[in-house]
Amino acid sequence: MDKVTITIDGQKITVPSHYTVLEACKEAGINIPTLCYLKDISQTGSCRMCLVEVKGARNLQASCVYPVSEGMEVFTNTPKVRKARKGNLELILSNHEKKCLSCVRSYNCELQKLAKELQVDETTYAGENIHYPLDDLSPSIVRDPNKCILCRRCIAVCKNVQTTAVIQASQRGFKTVVGPVFDKSLNEVPCIMCGQCISVCPVGALREKSEIEKVWDALAEKDRHVIVQTAPAVRVALGEEFGMPIGTRVTGKMVAALKRLGFDKVVDTDTAADLTIMEEGYELLDRLENGGKLPMITSCSPGWIKFCEHFFPDFLDHLSSCKSPHMMLGAILKSYYAEKMGMDPEKIFVVSVMPCTAKKYEAERPEMNVNGLRDVDAVITTRELAQMIKEARIDFVQLEEETFDDPLGEASGAGVIFGATGGVMEAALRTVAEKLTGTSLDEKELEFQPTRGFDGIKEFTVDLPQLVLKGAVVHGTGNARKLLEKIRAGQAEYHFIEVMGCPGGCITGGGQPIVDAKTRMDIDVYEERAKALYEEDRSMVIRKSHENPFIIKLYEEFLEKPLSHKSHELLHTTYSEKENYPCDCKDC
């Protein structure tokens, strides 16, 4: 690798020649302020907060886009630099709605933090601001243009990473606004509700649509039986909201907190992940044996499903008909569980705690009900759960660990790893391989390393009796687009594909704790959270979905067998093509 030697504030440092000045400054231990910059996602130099002086250059330079060169001299803390940064920050603040105390990002806002660091507590550029209406028609995401600082991070992740490109900058100068085309709502464009725009927003211009009050109201109703379920990715991120290191497993504390909040039952979505593997695994075997549509593609990610409906409707027949795990569990709670407990299903209120904003949209889909009853009644994100715990004044860090309620708290390690990209595929292979070979996999064979890691597209083969199974694992809808276009063009063939809508899978879903730009440069968030899930998998006594005692009992007593009539009625569904920009004129 070619390297260059440069001088930063009198300190000589040797760095790779492809580095920017910002990256070189980080190597030198100098923290350059940024707002528009986000590692691997957004490098535009538009906010002008990262300005530095470069010897020989006529003007100050944006360090996030300025390349290093041999012998370069950089100055990061001159009076000229400090004055420019403060002036630019004042300009940004002059057109920002400064209602910090009522903002969801208060104390976790990059703009607020930067204003404090640079000692900017007032602006000399006061003037009349344009007031924009709140866009809250989406079931998942609320967009508040009044808080937007035009950093364009959301545009970058939506266009370049997720490749949906439903938001953009329009107008010019003071009137510039970021949002969907023609002033439409996010609900009127092919937004997949993934929430990645929320994850990268440095302020409170984008947030999830809160269902906290809906949950509090349900908990207050005496004749309601309120059950909460938690996705696997929540347990390795929730602790971050209480100051714990990224990737800390807090399963037991999370369960204890949920019980203190007043839920009647606390159950594990991992249990339903095991159920999903049974249904999806047998669906794959059925397609392989009976000439079904291949490749079969997983259907656990609602953002990916919506992406497919909008952009690849010709692949809808390839989707597994299985509902996602939390929807399956909702259906089981309002049928099998209700029957066992002698309860009226209409009195059962199911709350899902999810790492994903698209799950809110999924819960409202017309397909997600059985006999007129919604599978899931409310979805809250990891962030919303943290907010409820704080509101209830629970000292989360000091909680003694507790366990999920039986039997719907019984899960295997295979269910746990659903939260990381490749986890669904690995869990499915543990079951499919044993069903086809008739032999038990040992501990080493359980861990399918080719499905792990964070390459955008991972391809592999597995030798099975009378079949070499060709598979692929994809995370982020931009990578899904690339793979499906290859299949369309006849350049690739597979039997089974796992797609997760968010980069990294559920562990970095749009409802997870927000990690600021500086921390993203220092820590691999994907790796730390995934590592925690794999550690929990290894700690489990049962690591295969088909060996989960509750799942075995559920089929014996209620569902009969995978893909039975009862299973199809409760656990399966279909999807249909969606218009990208439906016309709303009266003449059509």
C-alpha positions, 0 to 999 in steps of 0.5 A: 500500500502506497503511503505519504508523510504529511505534517498536521499541527507540527506533527509528522504522520505517515498514512495511506495515500488514499486517505483524506485529511479527515482520516489522517487527522483521526490517525493523529488523534485530532478530532475534526468536527463534522456533520455531513460526513459519515464513514462509508456513506456520506462524504460531501463536504457540504456542512463546512464544519470540517474546514482546515488550513492547508499550506499553499491552498488559497482557501480553507478546505473541507477535510472530509473530501480533501486528499492527502499528498506527500509533504502536505502541511495541515493546520486544524486549530488556527484563529481562521479555522476556529472562526470559520467553523463557528460562523458556519455552525451559527448559519446552520443553527439560524435555520434550525428549530431549536426546541431541544428539550422536547426533541427525541434526540436531545442529549444524543444530537450531534448538532447540540453536542457540536454547539456545546464543544464550539461554545456557540450558544446564540446566533448572530444570523437571526431571521424569519424561518420557513415553517414546514408541515410535519410529515407523519402519514407513514406508519413507521417514520416521521419527517420534520423538515423544521429540524433538518440541517441539510447534511444530506446523510439521509439522501446518501443512505437512501440512494447509495446504500438502499437504492430506493432514492425516495428523498432528495434535496429540492429548491435552492438556497434558503428554500432548500428542503430535503424530502420526497418529490413533489412535496409528497409524504413518505407514505406516498412514495416507494419508501421501504420504511427501513429507517436507515435515514433515521439511523444516520440523521445527526439531529431529530429531523427523522424519527420513528412513529411512536407507539409508546402511549398506545402501549401505556394505554393497553397496560392500564386496561384491567381487562387486557392481557398484554404480552410483549415479545422481543426480537434477538437484536434488541438484547445486544443493543438496548444496553447502549441506551443506558451507557453500556458498551456497544454489543453488551448482552442484556437479555436478563436485565431486559426481561426484568425491565419488561416485567417491571413495566407491567406486561402480563407475559414476557416472551421471546421472538426467538421462539417464533424464529425457531418456528419460522425455520421449521416452516421455511425449511420444509417449504424449501425442501418441498420446493426442491423435491416438487419443482417449486419456484427457485431460488426461494428467498427469505421473507423475514425482513418487511423492508426487503418485502416492500422493496421487492413489491415496488422494484422487483415484483417479478420475484414475488413468487420466489419469496417464502410464504412464511410470515416473519417471526414476530407476526407468527408469534402474534398469531400463535398467541391469539390462537394456541396460547388463548385456547390453552389459557381459556382466554378470549383472543380479543382480550390479548394485546400483543406488543413487539419490541423490534430493532426495525421501524418497518415492523410498524408498517408490517403490523398494519399490513392487511395480510397480517391478521387471522379471522379479523384479529391483528397478529400484532397490536403495537410495535415499539423500537429498541429506542422506544423501549429504552424511553419507557424504561427511563420514563418508569424510573427503572434503574436498568443497569442495577436490575437483577437478571430474570428469564422469559416466561415459559413455554413461549420463552424457550428458544434455540441458539438458531433463533438467536442468530436471526438478528445478524445477517446470515443468521436466518440462512445458518439457522435454516441450514442446521435444520435442513442439513439434518433432515436431508442427511438424517444425521446430527451435526456436531458443534463445529458443523453447526457454525456455517462460516460462509454465511457469516461476516459483513460482505454485501453479498456472500455466495456458498455451496453446501453438499447435501445428499443428491444435491449441492445446495447453492445459496447466497446471503445479502444485506442492504437492499442495494446489495439485493438489487445487484443480486436480483439483477444478476439472476434476471440476467441469467448470470447466477443461479441459487436454491436459497437466498437470505435477504435482510433489508438493513445493512448488517441485518437486524442488529443495525436496524432503523429502530436500534440505538443511534450511533454518532459519526465519530463512534462509527469511525472508531468502532465496528458496530456490526461486528460488536453486536453480531459477536454478542449474538453468536456468543449467546448462541454458543451459550444455549443448550439447544442450538437447532430449531427442530430440537426446541421442545416447545416447537415439537409440542406445538406441532404435536398439539396444534399445528400437526406438522410443518406446512399443514393446513393450520400452519398455512392459515396462521403462519403464511401469507402472500404479497403483491406488486405495489405502484411506485408513484401512484397517480392521484389525479381525478382523470386516471 
